[in-house]
Amino acid sequence: MKTFGLYKKQKLCSTCAIEQLFSAGGADFSRLCYPLRIVARRNSRRSSDAPMAFLISVPKKRLRHAVDRVLMRRRVREAFRLNHHSYPLPEGERVDVAFVYVANGTTPYHAVENAVKRLLKGLAEHFGTHSSTTGSYDRQ
């Protein structure tokens, strides 16, 4: 049976990595699936052995009350925890991922989970078919 835990090595904590992820031209993959947007970047220099390091951003501009921001952050984290095993990345791939909440109000869990599944599927397809050496897509 698979364990569905989240570990410290899966958190994106490095300020340098976060700045590179959100800098102009820093993201390799970005997609919107309401109520979330994902921004991802390949980071082979990360010391952690986790294939994916993630962070969740719920802007104060979108949700003014702290309890609402915490609620949505927990819903996104739970959806990620339960579903990131279903969409594995290729062996040896290291990816930094940011989930950014874009809705103006709270959203039910099932909508957040569906968005996380679609975003993780797109991320796995992008980094699974994208060749890291040639910079082109491998089509079959």
Backbone as ProteinMPNN parsed JSONL, in Angstrom:
{"seq_chain_A": "MKTFGLYKKQKLCSTCAIEQLFSAGGADFSRLCYPLRIVARRNSRRSSDAPMAFLISVPKKRLRHAVDRVLMRRRVREAFRLNHHSYPLPEGERVDVAFVYVANGTTPYHAVENAVKRLLKGLAEHFGTHSSTTGSYDRQ", "coords_chain_A": {"N_chain_A": [[0.837, -1.185, 0.0], [0.5, 2.225, -0.805], [1.959, 5.041, 0.749], [0.637, 8.17, 1.638], [1.934, 10.484, 2.425], [3.275, 13.799, 3.022], [6.416, 15.29, 2.801], [9.182, 17.063, 4.274], [11.196, 17.396, 2.372], [9.746, 17.717, 0.061], [8.807, 20.256, 0.055], [9.071, 23.484, -1.287], [11.38, 25.62, -0.397], [13.56, 27.263, -0.768], [14.605, 30.516, -1.253], [15.991, 31.491, -3.426], [15.412, 29.602, -5.45], [12.662, 30.005, -5.633], [12.524, 32.663, -6.493], [13.731, 32.376, -9.014], [11.842, 30.758, -10.222], [9.595, 32.427, -10.48], [10.609, 34.55, -11.913], [11.065, 36.561, -14.883], [10.77, 34.671, -17.745], [11.54, 32.421, -16.395], [9.955, 30.177, -15.923], [9.309, 26.893, -17.076], [6.944, 25.677, -17.613], [3.606, 26.602, -17.57], [0.285, 26.872, -16.608], [-3.234, 27.436, -16.567], [-5.911, 26.37, -14.678], [-8.857, 26.787, -13.64], [-9.7, 26.831, -10.255], [-6.947, 27.34, -10.021], [-3.53, 28.131, -10.831], [-0.643, 26.842, -12.312], [2.848, 26.937, -12.024], [5.855, 25.883, -13.233], [9.215, 24.654, -13.117], [12.184, 23.24, -14.322], [14.691, 21.954, -12.232], [17.636, 20.934, -11.838], [19.69, 21.25, -10.082], [18.862, 21.086, -7.479], [19.207, 19.862, -4.196], [17.623, 18.036, -2.886], [16.162, 14.751, -3.046], [13.613, 14.402, -3.92], [11.263, 14.169, -6.554], [9.555, 16.281, -7.105], [9.222, 19.49, -5.886], [7.17, 21.641, -4.098], [5.148, 24.635, -3.727], [2.525, 26.581, -2.276], [0.537, 29.279, -3.078], [-1.642, 31.632, -1.875], [-2.987, 34.495, -2.583], [-3.37, 37.527, -0.706], [-4.796, 39.495, -1.893], [-6.762, 38.147, -3.278], [-8.212, 36.59, -1.373], [-9.3, 38.02, 1.406], [-9.514, 37.416, 4.15], [-7.685, 35.73, 6.645], [-8.406, 33.18, 7.554], [-9.793, 32.128, 5.406], [-7.77, 32.032, 3.451], [-6.038, 30.159, 4.623], [-7.742, 27.936, 4.68], [-8.101, 27.417, 1.904], [-5.456, 26.921, 1.184], [-4.987, 24.586, 2.615], [-6.82, 22.873, 1.356], [-5.762, 22.733, -1.258], [-3.26, 21.601, -0.687], [-4.021, 19.118, 0.379], [-5.312, 17.939, -1.838], [-3.124, 17.793, -3.575], [-1.453, 16.087, -2.084], [-2.879, 13.66, -2.118], [-2.959, 13.039, -4.837], [-0.534, 13.346, -6.265], [1.028, 11.093, -6.629], [-0.147, 9.707, -8.671], [0.625, 10.795, -11.055], [3.466, 10.424, -12.13], [6.818, 11.719, -12.551], [9.478, 11.496, -15.021], [12.297, 9.334, -14.33], [14.874, 10.651, -12.332], [14.261, 13.287, -12.858], [13.923, 16.613, -11.724], [11.746, 18.91, -10.455], [10.522, 22.134, -9.774], [7.601, 23.42, -8.395], [4.842, 25.646, -8.347], [1.733, 26.328, -6.988], [-0.744, 28.572, -7.623], [-3.368, 30.302, -6.29], [-6.207, 31.538, -7.894], [-8.879, 32.296, -7.783], [-11.564, 34.445, -6.627], [-12.978, 33.918, -4.343], [-13.734, 31.432, -1.79], [-13.445, 27.987, -2.739], [-15.098, 24.89, -3.426], [-13.877, 21.672, -2.262], [-13.89, 19.546, -4.177], [-13.753, 20.846, -6.647], [-11.251, 22.036, -6.473], [-9.66, 19.741, -6.258], [-10.125, 18.5, -8.76], [-8.971, 20.422, -10.43], [-6.285, 20.307, -9.56], [-5.638, 17.672, -10.295], [-5.862, 17.832, -13.126], [-3.884, 19.734, -13.666], [-1.563, 18.459, -12.678], [-1.523, 16.27, -14.381], [-1.064, 17.516, -16.856], [1.448, 18.587, -16.282], [2.993, 16.255, -15.889], [2.791, 15.17, -18.454], [4.061, 17.163, -19.947], [6.747, 17.287, -18.906], [7.365, 14.655, -19.202], [7.409, 14.111, -21.924], [9.066, 15.997, -22.876], [12.252, 16.553, -23.954], [15.184, 16.752, -22.097], [17.721, 17.215, -23.018], [17.823, 17.992, -25.739], [15.96, 20.013, -25.985], [13.658, 19.953, -27.435], [10.458, 18.632, -28.465], [9.53, 15.225, -28.165], [7.817, 13.496, -30.368], [5.488, 10.919, -31.089]], "CA_chain_A": [[0.0, 0.0, 0.0], [1.244, 3.464, -0.899], [1.726, 6.052, 1.771], [0.271, 9.432, 1.016], [2.468, 11.569, 3.236], [4.069, 14.881, 2.458], [7.633, 15.373, 3.588], [9.901, 18.333, 4.207], [11.956, 17.467, 1.115], [8.834, 18.061, -1.024], [8.463, 21.671, 0.142], [9.984, 24.404, -1.949], [11.682, 26.627, 0.623], [14.686, 28.085, -1.185], [14.2, 31.802, -1.832], [16.637, 31.597, -4.737], [14.629, 28.787, -6.384], [11.353, 30.64, -5.804], [12.743, 33.836, -7.339], [13.977, 31.905, -10.371], [10.582, 30.21, -10.726], [8.676, 33.511, -10.824], [11.259, 35.596, -12.697], [10.694, 36.606, -16.309], [11.4, 33.603, -18.512], [12.031, 31.379, -15.508], [9.088, 29.006, -15.896], [9.279, 26.009, -18.235], [5.572, 25.224, -17.814], [2.624, 27.391, -16.847], [-1.051, 26.562, -17.114], [-4.342, 27.838, -15.722], [-7.076, 25.488, -14.592], [-9.57, 27.481, -12.575], [-9.26, 28.055, -9.587], [-5.502, 27.323, -9.768], [-2.544, 28.265, -11.898], [0.588, 26.15, -11.951], [4.081, 27.435, -12.628], [6.846, 24.838, -12.967], [10.547, 24.867, -13.684], [13.144, 22.157, -14.114], [15.777, 22.394, -11.358], [18.496, 19.769, -11.635], [20.678, 21.534, -9.049], [18.272, 20.933, -6.156], [19.867, 18.781, -3.466], [16.619, 17.069, -2.447], [15.95, 13.656, -3.989], [12.204, 14.37, -4.3], [11.111, 14.588, -7.945], [8.78, 17.504, -7.203], [9.149, 20.358, -4.709], [6.055, 22.524, -4.408], [4.677, 25.644, -2.797], [1.156, 27.006, -2.532], [0.367, 30.704, -2.834], [-3.011, 32.137, -1.887], [-2.763, 35.925, -2.377], [-4.266, 38.301, 0.146], [-5.641, 40.265, -2.802], [-7.898, 37.295, -3.672], [-8.97, 36.219, -0.171], [-8.885, 39.006, 2.399], [-9.471, 36.864, 5.503], [-6.646, 34.712, 6.827], [-9.002, 31.848, 7.692], [-10.115, 31.66, 4.053], [-6.502, 31.685, 2.8], [-5.569, 28.903, 5.219], [-8.649, 26.891, 4.211], [-7.795, 27.067, 0.514], [-4.118, 26.325, 1.167], [-5.154, 23.194, 3.084], [-7.512, 22.093, 0.31], [-4.814, 22.483, -2.348], [-2.246, 20.673, -0.186], [-4.631, 17.789, 0.492], [-5.512, 17.431, -3.202], [-1.798, 17.441, -4.075], [-0.971, 14.924, -1.319], [-3.582, 12.446, -2.537], [-2.935, 12.791, -6.272], [0.742, 13.507, -6.972], [1.583, 9.771, -6.959], [-0.8, 9.206, -9.881], [1.224, 11.41, -12.234], [4.911, 10.472, -11.851], [7.751, 12.338, -13.499], [10.528, 10.563, -15.424], [13.355, 9.076, -13.353], [15.948, 11.623, -12.297], [13.751, 14.634, -13.133], [13.683, 17.455, -10.555], [10.89, 20.008, -10.883], [9.97, 23.043, -8.767], [6.223, 23.697, -8.783], [4.076, 26.578, -7.519], [0.299, 26.413, -7.222], [-1.2, 29.91, -7.277], [-4.825, 30.364, -6.241], [-6.622, 32.695, -8.683], [-10.296, 32.616, -7.599], [-11.807, 35.554, -5.709], [-13.648, 33.426, -3.145], [-13.391, 30.044, -1.49], [-13.903, 27.025, -3.735], [-15.27, 23.568, -2.828], [-12.734, 20.778, -2.4], [-13.912, 18.74, -5.412], [-13.288, 21.692, -7.755], [-9.803, 22.176, -6.294], [-9.05, 18.451, -6.572], [-10.169, 18.326, -10.214], [-7.972, 21.323, -11.007], [-4.954, 19.763, -9.25], [-5.445, 16.484, -11.144], [-5.62, 18.257, -14.508], [-2.59, 20.406, -13.728], [-0.508, 17.448, -12.512], [-1.492, 15.476, -15.606], [-0.379, 18.334, -17.85], [2.849, 18.685, -15.873], [3.622, 14.965, -16.176], [2.897, 15.041, -19.908], [5.055, 18.117, -20.446], [8.098, 16.881, -18.54], [7.575, 13.283, -19.64], [7.691, 14.073, -23.356], [10.034, 17.043, -23.197], [13.625, 16.07, -23.839], [15.995, 17.715, -21.351], [19.007, 17.447, -23.672], [17.698, 18.663, -27.033], [15.095, 21.173, -25.903], [12.531, 19.807, -28.349], [9.482, 17.623, -28.076], [9.613, 13.928, -28.811], [6.467, 13.086, -30.785], [5.431, 9.552, -31.607]], "C_chain_A": [[0.877, 1.242, 0.0], [0.942, 4.361, 0.288], [1.499, 7.383, 1.076], [0.777, 10.621, 1.817], [3.133, 12.645, 2.406], [5.257, 15.082, 3.381], [8.297, 16.719, 3.374], [10.645, 18.484, 2.881], [11.066, 17.816, -0.078], [8.403, 19.521, -0.99], [9.525, 22.505, -0.563], [10.211, 25.58, -1.01], [12.761, 27.6, 0.194], [14.206, 29.377, -1.834], [14.801, 31.998, -3.217], [15.835, 30.82, -5.793], [13.263, 29.417, -6.657], [11.478, 31.87, -6.695], [12.984, 33.437, -8.79], [12.694, 31.39, -11.012], [9.664, 31.324, -11.219], [9.325, 34.638, -11.622], [10.822, 35.51, -14.164], [11.474, 35.536, -17.065], [11.887, 32.451, -17.671], [11.22, 30.097, -15.552], [9.184, 28.22, -17.197], [7.844, 25.654, -18.61], [4.656, 26.089, -16.966], [1.261, 27.116, -17.46], [-2.091, 26.997, -16.09], [-5.446, 26.807, -15.818], [-7.858, 25.984, -13.382], [-9.973, 26.533, -11.467], [-7.752, 28.125, -9.323], [-4.71, 27.6, -11.035], [-1.293, 27.563, -11.411], [1.743, 26.788, -12.717], [5.154, 26.421, -12.248], [8.136, 25.127, -13.707], [11.422, 23.675, -13.357], [14.301, 22.689, -13.274], [16.646, 21.191, -11.024], [19.518, 19.992, -10.525], [20.141, 21.352, -7.629], [18.87, 19.719, -5.465], [18.885, 17.701, -3.004], [16.43, 15.98, -3.5], [14.486, 13.529, -4.408], [12.062, 14.851, -5.742], [10.399, 15.932, -8.083], [8.823, 18.241, -5.867], [8.103, 21.414, -5.022], [5.839, 23.58, -3.334], [3.277, 26.033, -3.222], [1.051, 28.473, -2.166], [-1.108, 31.062, -2.957], [-2.916, 33.625, -1.568], [-3.828, 36.584, -1.501], [-5.216, 39.154, -0.691], [-6.897, 39.474, -3.176], [-8.803, 36.955, -2.491], [-8.481, 37.085, 0.985], [-8.728, 38.417, 3.805], [-8.472, 35.712, 5.595], [-7.241, 33.309, 6.931], [-9.366, 31.264, 6.336], [-8.856, 31.261, 3.302], [-5.964, 30.366, 3.327], [-6.433, 27.736, 4.752], [-8.305, 26.451, 2.793], [-6.406, 26.456, 0.394], [-4.189, 24.865, 1.61], [-5.837, 22.329, 2.038], [-6.573, 21.768, -0.844], [-3.768, 21.461, -1.904], [-2.793, 19.248, -0.086], [-4.845, 17.163, -0.884], [-4.169, 17.011, -3.803], [-1.294, 16.173, -3.395], [-1.601, 13.629, -1.814], [-3.365, 12.086, -4.001], [-1.575, 12.875, -6.939], [1.405, 12.175, -7.303], [1.012, 9.229, -8.269], [-0.163, 9.729, -11.165], [2.734, 11.531, -12.019], [5.69, 11.171, -12.957], [8.786, 11.299, -13.899], [11.625, 10.464, -14.358], [14.458, 10.127, -13.462], [15.522, 13.056, -12.566], [13.502, 15.358, -11.818], [12.932, 18.697, -11.02], [10.435, 20.806, -9.669], [8.606, 23.492, -9.262], [5.603, 24.694, -7.809], [2.617, 26.518, -7.95], [-0.144, 27.787, -6.735], [-2.72, 29.919, -7.375], [-5.287, 31.638, -6.933], [-8.089, 33.071, -8.514], [-10.449, 33.732, -6.566], [-12.534, 35.142, -4.437], [-13.204, 32.003, -2.862], [-14.06, 29.133, -2.503], [-14.075, 25.669, -3.058], [-14.086, 22.644, -3.145], [-12.735, 20.029, -3.724], [-13.458, 19.558, -6.614], [-11.768, 21.873, -7.69], [-9.104, 20.876, -6.677], [-9.038, 18.19, -8.076], [-9.125, 19.202, -10.903], [-6.56, 20.792, -10.77], [-4.663, 18.545, -10.117], [-5.11, 16.884, -12.577], [-4.261, 18.926, -14.651], [-1.441, 19.421, -13.584], [-0.39, 16.566, -13.75], [-0.761, 16.239, -16.711], [1.105, 18.473, -17.558], [3.599, 17.402, -16.198], [3.782, 14.758, -17.681], [3.991, 15.957, -20.458], [6.473, 17.642, -20.14], [8.399, 15.436, -18.911], [7.95, 13.192, -21.106], [8.757, 15.068, -23.744], [11.438, 16.518, -22.951], [14.476, 17.132, -23.153], [17.304, 18.036, -22.071], [18.861, 18.248, -24.964], [16.848, 19.909, -26.977], [13.924, 21.11, -26.857], [11.607, 18.733, -27.832], [9.716, 16.338, -28.839], [8.193, 13.479, -29.127], [6.523, 11.68, -31.348], [4.227, 9.363, -32.459]], "O_chain_A": [[1.876, 1.306, 0.717], [-0.191, 4.426, 0.765], [2.108, 7.672, 0.045], [0.113, 11.656, 1.879], [3.503, 12.434, 1.251], [5.115, 15.047, 4.603], [8.005, 17.425, 2.408], [10.714, 19.583, 2.33], [11.584, 18.179, -1.135], [7.712, 19.984, -1.897], [10.722, 22.248, -0.441], [9.338, 26.432, -0.847], [12.856, 28.686, 0.765], [13.492, 29.35, -2.836], [14.177, 32.609, -4.085], [15.606, 31.32, -6.895], [12.767, 29.366, -7.783], [10.632, 32.096, -7.56], [12.487, 34.099, -9.701], [12.484, 31.567, -12.212], [9.023, 31.183, -12.261], [8.642, 35.599, -11.976], [10.278, 34.498, -14.606], [12.704, 35.511, -17.022], [12.585, 31.575, -18.18], [11.749, 29.028, -15.247], [9.146, 28.795, -18.284], [7.552, 25.366, -19.771], [4.905, 26.285, -15.777], [1.104, 27.126, -18.681], [-1.85, 26.931, -14.885], [-5.862, 26.422, -16.911], [-7.549, 25.635, -12.242], [-10.559, 25.49, -11.757], [-7.323, 28.904, -8.472], [-5.162, 27.337, -12.15], [-0.923, 27.672, -10.242], [1.623, 27.128, -13.894], [5.341, 26.131, -11.067], [8.15, 25.753, -14.767], [11.398, 23.164, -12.237], [14.837, 23.758, -13.567], [16.407, 20.507, -10.029], [20.149, 19.039, -10.068], [20.906, 21.457, -6.67], [19.021, 18.664, -6.081], [19.291, 16.565, -2.759], [16.524, 16.244, -4.698], [14.151, 12.63, -5.179], [12.682, 15.846, -6.116], [10.61, 16.646, -9.063], [8.492, 17.666, -4.83], [8.136, 22.021, -6.093], [6.284, 23.438, -2.195], [2.886, 25.844, -4.374], [1.433, 28.87, -1.065], [-1.739, 30.832, -3.989], [-2.778, 33.991, -0.4], [-5.01, 36.243, -1.554], [-6.312, 39.492, -0.245], [-7.966, 40.053, -3.369], [-10.026, 37.027, -2.604], [-7.37, 36.895, 1.482], [-7.884, 38.882, 4.571], [-8.429, 34.838, 4.73], [-6.642, 32.348, 6.447], [-9.265, 30.055, 6.129], [-8.859, 30.259, 2.586], [-5.483, 29.54, 2.552], [-5.911, 26.66, 4.458], [-8.225, 25.255, 2.511], [-6.2, 25.557, -0.422], [-3.518, 24.008, 1.036], [-5.466, 21.17, 1.856], [-6.585, 20.649, -1.356], [-3.428, 20.553, -2.663], [-2.103, 18.288, -0.428], [-4.583, 15.974, -1.068], [-4.089, 15.98, -4.471], [-0.766, 15.281, -4.059], [-0.921, 12.609, -1.917], [-3.569, 10.932, -4.377], [-1.463, 12.499, -8.106], [2.267, 12.129, -8.18], [1.633, 8.378, -8.906], [-0.384, 9.172, -12.241], [3.231, 12.626, -11.753], [5.283, 11.208, -14.118], [8.962, 10.311, -13.187], [11.843, 11.398, -13.587], [14.915, 10.447, -14.56], [16.355, 13.96, -12.504], [12.93, 14.782, -10.893], [13.417, 19.445, -11.87], [10.016, 20.237, -8.661], [8.465, 23.901, -10.414], [5.811, 24.603, -6.599], [2.305, 26.643, -9.134], [0.056, 28.129, -5.569], [-3.288, 29.586, -8.415], [-4.809, 32.721, -6.595], [-8.513, 34.09, -9.061], [-9.568, 33.938, -5.731], [-12.687, 35.963, -3.532], [-12.399, 31.435, -3.6], [-15.109, 29.462, -3.056], [-13.274, 25.322, -2.191], [-13.395, 22.812, -4.15], [-11.681, 19.888, -4.343], [-12.832, 19.009, -7.521], [-11.087, 21.865, -8.715], [-8.07, 20.901, -7.345], [-8.039, 17.707, -8.609], [-8.471, 18.767, -11.85], [-5.727, 20.822, -11.676], [-3.549, 18.401, -10.623], [-4.183, 16.338, -13.176], [-3.562, 18.713, -15.642], [-0.442, 19.533, -14.296], [0.71, 16.162, -14.127], [0.067, 15.667, -17.419], [1.926, 18.476, -18.476], [4.711, 17.447, -16.723], [4.799, 14.229, -18.13], [4.755, 15.559, -21.337], [7.314, 17.602, -21.038], [9.562, 15.032, -18.934], [8.715, 12.312, -21.502], [9.303, 14.988, -24.845], [11.76, 16.087, -21.844], [14.489, 18.286, -23.58], [17.938, 19.044, -21.757], [19.699, 19.102, -25.251], [16.987, 20.786, -27.829], [13.254, 22.121, -27.072], [11.927, 18.015, -26.885], [10.059, 16.359, -30.021], [7.446, 13.116, -28.218], [7.492, 11.3, -32.004], [4.008, 8.272, -32.986]]}, "name": "protein", "num_of_chains": 1, "seq": "MKTFGLYKKQKLCSTCAIEQLFSAGGADFSRLCYPLRIVARRNSRRSSDAPMAFLISVPKKRLRHAVDRVLMRRRVREAFRLNHHSYPLPEGERVDVAFVYVANGTTPYHAVENAVKRLLKGLAEHFGTHSSTTGSYDRQ"}
